[in-house]
Amino acid sequence: MTLTRYIEGRCRTWRILIVPSILDSDFGSLGEVVRELERCKADGVHIDVMDGMFVPNITMGPAVISAVRKGTHIPFEAHLMIENPERYIKQFSEAGSDRIIVHYEATADIKKVIRSIRMCGAEPGIAINPETSFKSVSRYVDSIHTLLVMSVHPGFGGQKFIDRSLRKIAEARDFKSMNGCDFAIAVDGGIDLKTGKDAVSAGAEELCPGSAVFRSGNIPNAMKKFRMLGK
């Protein structure tokens, strides 16, 4: 089941998707973390995959995703912060990723990667770093499901939201409106209740909070507060 169909099947009444990034969660109990997000009615799970090359950090691979996938039906959104992601699209799809987001900056042929994701049956997305303009990827948005605007420099959790990201979100929103596009605008990095509200006001349709959820001390309460941003 794709993330889109999962959400539609739940008769969603809010307009903003909350897809928490588990980068700041307890890696020793990922299965329970994901099940708790499912109980909190999260719209999906954002999984940050890092290879130590595209970004200076290493996280998890397909084997971990596959193991966690067995215990839940919630959609998985794999955010591949890896060099030449085309090498691993099939593996991440087979591991249970419903949506696969790759960085525009990480491949020489983004169109080929998008085609590969679709051929594997997953929803494709493009992520762009803070230094990358929306204009750089505007020609590809008709072929993707999600545009992920990075509001921090990728590689580590707990960073401060980069305010200039709001202009990029608004630019993507205006482009959608003027051209009748269907891609979703997602935002990842430094998302708390304030920056999340600002991002939604600028045009964001999906938020990927991390530390604001997992370091809150009360995941259900944090999720409830984020959900109110979409009312």
NORDA-V696717 format. One record per residue. N is the residue number from 1. RES is the residue in one small letter. PHI is phi as a letter, one per 20 degrees, with the letter a starting at -180 (* if undefined). PSI is psi in radians with two decimals (NA if undefined). Layout:
# NORDA-V696717
n=N res=RES phi=PHI psi=PSI
n=N res=RES phi=PHI psi=PSI
This chain:
# NORDA-V696717
n=1 res=m phi=* psi=2.28
n=2 res=t phi=f psi=2.81
n=3 res=l phi=g psi=-0.69
n=4 res=t phi=f psi=-0.82
n=5 res=r phi=f psi=-0.63
n=6 res=y phi=g psi=-0.82
n=7 res=i phi=f psi=-0.78
n=8 res=e phi=f psi=-0.63
n=9 res=g phi=f psi=-0.34
n=10 res=r phi=e psi=0.08
n=11 res=c phi=l psi=0.95
n=12 res=r phi=g psi=2.34
n=13 res=t phi=d psi=-0.12
n=14 res=w phi=d psi=2.78
n=15 res=r phi=d psi=-0.16
n=16 res=i phi=d psi=2.28
n=17 res=l phi=e psi=2.42
n=18 res=i phi=d psi=1.93
n=19 res=v phi=c psi=1.50
n=20 res=p phi=f psi=2.46
n=21 res=s phi=e psi=2.14
n=22 res=i phi=e psi=0.19
n=23 res=l phi=g psi=-0.60
n=24 res=d phi=e psi=0.21
n=25 res=s phi=e psi=3.13
n=26 res=d phi=e psi=1.83
n=27 res=f phi=f psi=-0.31
n=28 res=g phi=f psi=-0.23
n=29 res=s phi=b psi=0.85
n=30 res=l phi=g psi=-0.66
n=31 res=g phi=g psi=-0.79
n=32 res=e phi=f psi=-0.63
n=33 res=v phi=g psi=-0.84
n=34 res=v phi=f psi=-0.70
n=35 res=r phi=f psi=-0.62
n=36 res=e phi=f psi=-0.69
n=37 res=l phi=f psi=-0.65
n=38 res=e phi=f psi=-0.72
n=39 res=r phi=f psi=-0.54
n=40 res=c phi=e psi=0.04
n=41 res=k phi=m psi=0.67
n=42 res=a phi=f psi=2.65
n=43 res=d phi=e psi=-0.11
n=44 res=g phi=r psi=-3.14
n=45 res=v phi=c psi=2.18
n=46 res=h phi=e psi=2.08
n=47 res=i phi=d psi=1.97
n=48 res=d phi=e psi=2.04
n=49 res=v phi=d psi=2.10
n=50 res=m phi=c psi=2.48
n=51 res=d phi=d psi=0.03
n=52 res=g phi=m psi=0.11
n=53 res=m phi=d psi=-1.01
n=54 res=f phi=f psi=-0.61
n=55 res=v phi=c psi=2.70
n=56 res=p phi=e psi=0.93
n=57 res=n phi=b psi=2.79
n=58 res=i phi=c psi=2.32
n=59 res=t phi=c psi=-1.89
n=60 res=m phi=c psi=2.89
n=61 res=g phi=c psi=-2.94
n=62 res=p phi=g psi=-0.61
n=63 res=a phi=f psi=-0.71
n=64 res=v phi=f psi=-0.78
n=65 res=i phi=g psi=-0.76
n=66 res=s phi=f psi=-0.71
n=67 res=a phi=f psi=-0.74
n=68 res=v phi=f psi=-0.58
n=69 res=r phi=g psi=-0.55
n=70 res=k phi=f psi=-0.38
n=71 res=g phi=d psi=0.19
n=72 res=t phi=b psi=2.76
n=73 res=h phi=d psi=-0.05
n=74 res=i phi=f psi=2.47
n=75 res=p phi=f psi=2.55
n=76 res=f phi=d psi=2.31
n=77 res=e phi=d psi=1.83
n=78 res=a phi=e psi=2.07
n=79 res=h phi=d psi=1.77
n=80 res=l phi=e psi=1.77
n=81 res=m phi=e psi=1.16
n=82 res=i phi=c psi=2.64
n=83 res=e phi=f psi=2.45
n=84 res=n phi=l psi=1.09
n=85 res=p phi=f psi=-0.33
n=86 res=e phi=g psi=-0.36
n=87 res=r phi=f psi=-0.40
n=88 res=y phi=c psi=0.18
n=89 res=i phi=g psi=-0.82
n=90 res=k phi=f psi=-0.76
n=91 res=q phi=f psi=-0.72
n=92 res=f phi=f psi=-0.57
n=93 res=s phi=f psi=-0.82
n=94 res=e phi=f psi=-0.45
n=95 res=a phi=f psi=-0.28
n=96 res=g phi=o psi=0.33
n=97 res=s phi=e psi=2.08
n=98 res=d phi=e psi=-0.53
n=99 res=r phi=c psi=2.39
n=100 res=i phi=c psi=2.10
n=101 res=i phi=d psi=2.21
n=102 res=v phi=d psi=2.72
n=103 res=h phi=e psi=2.30
n=104 res=y phi=g psi=-0.62
n=105 res=e phi=f psi=-0.16
n=106 res=a phi=e psi=-0.04
n=107 res=t phi=b psi=2.66
n=108 res=a phi=e psi=-0.19
n=109 res=d phi=b psi=1.37
n=110 res=i phi=f psi=-0.56
n=111 res=k phi=f psi=-0.68
n=112 res=k phi=f psi=-0.71
n=113 res=v phi=f psi=-0.75
n=114 res=i phi=g psi=-0.77
n=115 res=r phi=f psi=-0.71
n=116 res=s phi=f psi=-0.71
n=117 res=i phi=f psi=-0.78
n=118 res=r phi=f psi=-0.70
n=119 res=m phi=f psi=-0.47
n=120 res=c phi=e psi=-0.07
n=121 res=g phi=n psi=0.20
n=122 res=a phi=d psi=2.85
n=123 res=e phi=e psi=2.23
n=124 res=p phi=e psi=2.59
n=125 res=g phi=b psi=2.73
n=126 res=i phi=d psi=2.33
n=127 res=a phi=d psi=2.52
n=128 res=i phi=c psi=2.37
n=129 res=n phi=f psi=2.86
n=130 res=p phi=g psi=-0.55
n=131 res=e phi=e psi=-0.23
n=132 res=t phi=e psi=2.28
n=133 res=s phi=f psi=2.73
n=134 res=f phi=f psi=-0.62
n=135 res=k phi=g psi=-0.57
n=136 res=s phi=f psi=-0.52
n=137 res=v phi=d psi=0.02
n=138 res=s phi=g psi=-0.51
n=139 res=r phi=f psi=-0.23
n=140 res=y phi=d psi=-0.17
n=141 res=v phi=f psi=-0.38
n=142 res=d phi=f psi=-0.25
n=143 res=s phi=d psi=0.13
n=144 res=i phi=c psi=2.88
n=145 res=h phi=e psi=-0.65
n=146 res=t phi=c psi=2.37
n=147 res=l phi=d psi=2.05
n=148 res=l phi=d psi=1.93
n=149 res=v phi=e psi=2.03
n=150 res=m phi=f psi=2.10
n=151 res=s phi=d psi=0.24
n=152 res=v phi=b psi=2.99
n=153 res=h phi=e psi=2.20
n=154 res=p phi=f psi=2.59
n=155 res=g phi=p psi=-0.47
n=156 res=f phi=b psi=2.57
n=157 res=g phi=e psi=2.93
n=158 res=g phi=m psi=0.24
n=159 res=q phi=e psi=2.84
n=160 res=k phi=e psi=2.40
n=161 res=f phi=g psi=2.31
n=162 res=i phi=e psi=1.96
n=163 res=d phi=f psi=-0.54
n=164 res=r phi=f psi=-0.21
n=165 res=s phi=f psi=-0.45
n=166 res=l phi=f psi=-0.62
n=167 res=r phi=f psi=-0.67
n=168 res=k phi=f psi=-0.70
n=169 res=i phi=f psi=-0.79
n=170 res=a phi=f psi=-0.65
n=171 res=e phi=f psi=-0.74
n=172 res=a phi=f psi=-0.70
n=173 res=r phi=f psi=-0.81
n=174 res=d phi=f psi=-0.67
n=175 res=f phi=f psi=-0.77
n=176 res=k phi=g psi=-0.83
n=177 res=s phi=f psi=-0.75
n=178 res=m phi=f psi=-0.47
n=179 res=n phi=d psi=0.00
n=180 res=g phi=m psi=0.63
n=181 res=c phi=e psi=2.78
n=182 res=d phi=d psi=-0.05
n=183 res=f phi=f psi=2.57
n=184 res=a phi=e psi=2.51
n=185 res=i phi=d psi=1.97
n=186 res=a phi=d psi=2.69
n=187 res=v phi=c psi=2.34
n=188 res=d phi=c psi=2.17
n=189 res=g phi=p psi=2.01
n=190 res=g phi=m psi=0.47
n=191 res=i phi=e psi=2.00
n=192 res=d phi=c psi=-2.97
n=193 res=l phi=f psi=-0.62
n=194 res=k phi=f psi=-0.93
n=195 res=t phi=f psi=-0.54
n=196 res=g phi=f psi=-0.75
n=197 res=k phi=f psi=-0.72
n=198 res=d phi=f psi=-0.72
n=199 res=a phi=f psi=-0.71
n=200 res=v phi=f psi=-0.72
n=201 res=s phi=f psi=-0.56
n=202 res=a phi=f psi=-0.32
n=203 res=g phi=p psi=0.06
n=204 res=a phi=f psi=2.49
n=205 res=e phi=d psi=-0.20
n=206 res=e phi=b psi=2.31
n=207 res=l phi=d psi=2.46
n=208 res=c phi=c psi=1.25
n=209 res=p phi=f psi=2.60
n=210 res=g phi=c psi=-1.51
n=211 res=s phi=f psi=-0.53
n=212 res=a phi=f psi=-0.38
n=213 res=v phi=e psi=-0.92
n=214 res=f phi=e psi=-0.27
n=215 res=r phi=d psi=0.24
n=216 res=s phi=f psi=-0.39
n=217 res=g phi=n psi=-0.18
n=218 res=n phi=b psi=1.58
n=219 res=i phi=f psi=-0.81
n=220 res=p phi=g psi=-0.71
n=221 res=n phi=f psi=-0.72
n=222 res=a phi=f psi=-0.74
n=223 res=m phi=f psi=-0.69
n=224 res=k phi=f psi=-0.71
n=225 res=k phi=f psi=-0.71
n=226 res=f phi=f psi=-0.65
n=227 res=r phi=f psi=-0.57
n=228 res=m phi=f psi=-0.36
n=229 res=l phi=f psi=-0.37
n=230 res=g phi=e psi=0.08
n=231 res=k phi=f psi=NA
